[in-house]
Amino acid sequence: RGASTLTQQLAKNLWLSSDRSLLRKLKELVLAHRLEEALTKQRILTLYLNVVEWGNGVYGIEAGAREHFGVSASQLSVAQGAVLAAMLPSPRKRSPASGSRALWKHAHRVVDALKTYKRISAAQAEGAHAEVDRLLGRAPADDGGGDDAEDDGS
């Protein structure tokens, strides 16, 4: 299993199949390089968020926000955004309804990163952690069940 950058995942999602061959991986690298030469990182991120799968037949951040939280992407809370980010790159395996321990742990890591990089305050992080627990039906001491696998989905 080879890890993929976000740009490589975008290239795969836009132009390639999901087969796990060396040839596909090489094509992905070439296309990713071309994307990085032609587009800003912000544009690559925007494209990725608008084409990535957020569940079975759900594509794009707007559809993902509506499917999982019933709101527009622009109205997502910090916790809801963290959960969506944590679903990637395995949204079918890590849906909010799946009970995935990996999703819960990763969503908390996303909130922590937002605090570390000063995108949110300590108080906002505390509230977001509590909301992640409510959204995913878990408590901080709840460590039973679910999956712990870190699947890169490439």
N, C-alpha and C positions, 0 to 999 in steps of 0.2 A: 504494500500500500504506500503510495507516494502522497505526501502532503501537497496541497495546492494553495497558491496565493489567491486572494480575492480576484485579481485580474485573470488568473488562469481559470478560475471557476466561471467568471463571466464569459471568457472565450469558449469554454466548453458548453455553457448554457446557450450561447447565441448560435454557435456554428458546428458543434461536434456531437457525436453520440456519447452515451455514458459508458461505453464498453471500457474495460480495464486493460487496454493493450499499450505496449510501448509506443507504437506508431501514433495512437491517439494522444498520448502524453507529449510526444515530440511536436505534433501539430499544435497542441495547446500552448506549449512554450513559445513557439514562433508567433502565434496569434496574440498571445499576451504581450510579447515584446512590441509588436506593432501597435497594439492598443495603448501601451504606455508611451510610445513615441508620439502618438497622435492626440491623446486626450490627457486632461489633468486628472489627478487622483480623485478630486471631488466629482468629476464627470463619470469616472469609472465606478465610483461608489454609487452614484445616483442610478446609473444604468443597471448595476448589479441588483440594487434594492428593488428595481422595477421589473426585473425578469426572473428573479430567484423564486423557487417554489416555497410556499409557506404552509403546505399541507396538500392532501390529495386533490389535485385539480385547482389549487389556489395559487395564483402567480402574481407577484408584485406586492409591494408593501401596503398599498391601499387595500387590496383585496384581503391580505393577511390580517390587517388591523380590524377590518370589518368582520371577517370570519371568526376570529378568536376573541375579540373584545367588543364587537358591535359599535365601534367608533371609527371615524376617519383617522388616517395616519397622523394628520396634523393635531389631533386631539388625544393622542396616546399619552398616558402618564409615564413617568420615569420607569416604574415597575413593569408596565405593559411593554414598553420598548425594550427593556432588559430581557423579558421573557421571549419576545420575538427574536432578538439577537441571539439568545441562547439556543433557540431552536435550530439554528444553522450549524452545520450543513446537513443535518438529518431531520427535517421537519416532520416527516411521517412517524419517525421513531420517537421524537421528542415533542409531541404536541402537548399543549397545556392539559389536555384530557388524559394523557397517557400514564400519568403517575410517575414519570421518569425522574429518578433521583438525580441523574446527570443534568437534566434540564434545570432542576431546582438549584443545584450547586453552581452551575454555570451562570444562571440568572443573578445569583448573589455575587459572583465574581464580576459580572458586568457592572452591577451597582457599585461595588468596591472600586473598580477601575474609574468610573465616572467621578467618584469622590477623590481618588488619588490624583487624577489629572485636573481637579478643580473645575469640573463641568457642573457639579452639584455640590451643595453644602453638606456638612455633617448631618444637620437636621433633615435635609431632604433625603439623604442616604438612609437614615434611620427609618423614615417613613416608607421609603421604597422597599427596604428589606421586609418590613412588616406586610406591605401590600403583596410582595412576591409570595410570601408564605400564605396569605389569604387566597391569592389567585390560583396557586398550585395545590392548595389544600394540605400544606405541610407545616409543621412546626420546626423550629431550629433543632430540637432534640430528636426529631423523627428521622432516624437513619435506616429504617428497615425497608426492604423491598425495593422495587424499581431497578433500573440498570445503572451501572457505574461506568459503562464502556465509553471511551472517548473515540467515537467513530468520525473520521474525517470526511466521509462521504465521497471521496474521489474515485 
